[in-house]
Amino acid sequence: MSTLLSKENFLKMSEFIYRKSGIFLDYDKHFDKLSKYVDRRANELEVEDFRKYFFILRFEDKNGEEFQELMNAVTVNETYFFREKEQFEVLANKILPELHKTLPASKPIRILSSPCSTGEEPYSMILHIVEEANVVEERDIEVVGIDIDSTVIEKAKKAKYTDRSVHAIPKNILAKWFKKKNLGYELIEDLHGSVDLKVANIFDKEEMRKLGKFDVIFSRNMLIYFDDASRKEVAMTFYDMLNPGGYVLLGHAEYMSRIVSVFKAKKIDGTLIYQK
Ligand SMILES: C[S@@+](CC[C@H](N)C(=O)[O-])C[C@H]1O[C@@H](n2cnc3c(N)ncnc32)[C@H](O)[C@@H]1O
């Protein structure tokens, strides 16, 4: 079957995606997926050639819906509860008690999960906080989750998960905080709404500014999809979004020291964290 996307058009489109979202699509790896997407979308929009589709995407997409469709199709949303769980333990048992001691008593501690995908990461923070962090009774703690993909944010709000997604949660925690459903699990009502979930693009400076300042930022398994220039831009965005002394935690394959040198690297219980 013929497709609307040629190699030349793929390069135009991947350049556009990269510029807007930092996501780098490689021709050999991603051509088929993007080509199927463009054919489907062109069909739905009843346009006959790539040029018209690309025109709509760039110039007639006033409320950003076409861009949102595209982002929902090109992101990789793989995640699960308690992924790299040592980081949640360090958050609950070391970082929060330290921040509780140093921050003025009236200030909430603010934590950002960027990106949060379908919510497993910020809800894992909440579960560790309610189970392990002693400071939780004395201090307001706000957890915010953002992702560029609107479908994952909708799923995160529903808080319904597959067996695969909850496989790493210890049985007693699962039984306490989830309801077993016919298919999978749902977070109990009390924890619905415990994370403030929003669609946001990390490269959109205005959206990021509106989120306010944070004391801790988790950014795991997103920078791996970016190139060096985009990683640097995101790292500096995090720097600006952090309160003085605040922390960044990255995924296991991501190292701040290879991106920018403005953070101080520290190891707590073997977990690498970066301080402003
Ligand atoms: C693999 S998931 C990581 C989820 C979670 N942090 C974890 O480690 O399990 C990567 C997420 O990054 C999001 N993402 C990619 N580019 C983004 C951008 N420019 N702004 C915000 N989120 C983005 C994707 O939509 C996807 O859900």
The ligand as a Gaussian input file, in Angstrom:
#p B3LYP/6-31G(d) Opt

LIG

0 1
 C        8.969000       6.168000      29.528000
 S        7.855000       7.353000      30.194000
 C        8.580000       7.589000      31.800000
 C        7.550000       7.571000      32.912000
 C        8.109000       7.570000      34.342000
 N        8.854000       8.783000      34.628000
 C        8.976000       6.361000      34.586000
 O       10.215000       6.494000      34.648000
 O        8.450000       5.259000      34.749000
 C        8.342000       8.806000      29.271000
 C        7.237000       9.865000      29.221000
 O        7.831000      11.104000      28.781000
 C        6.789000      11.860000      28.202000
 N        7.368000      12.981000      27.440000
 C        8.115000      12.902000      26.301000
 N        8.434000      14.144000      25.887000
 C        7.891000      15.026000      26.767000
 C        7.858000      16.444000      26.856000
 N        8.453000      17.209000      25.938000
 N        7.208000      17.008000      27.908000
 C        6.582000      16.241000      28.849000
 N        6.558000      14.888000      28.782000
 C        7.204000      14.287000      27.771000
 C        6.067000      10.811000      27.346000
 O        4.767000      11.199000      26.986000
 C        6.104000       9.568000      28.245000
 O        4.887000       9.374000      28.931000

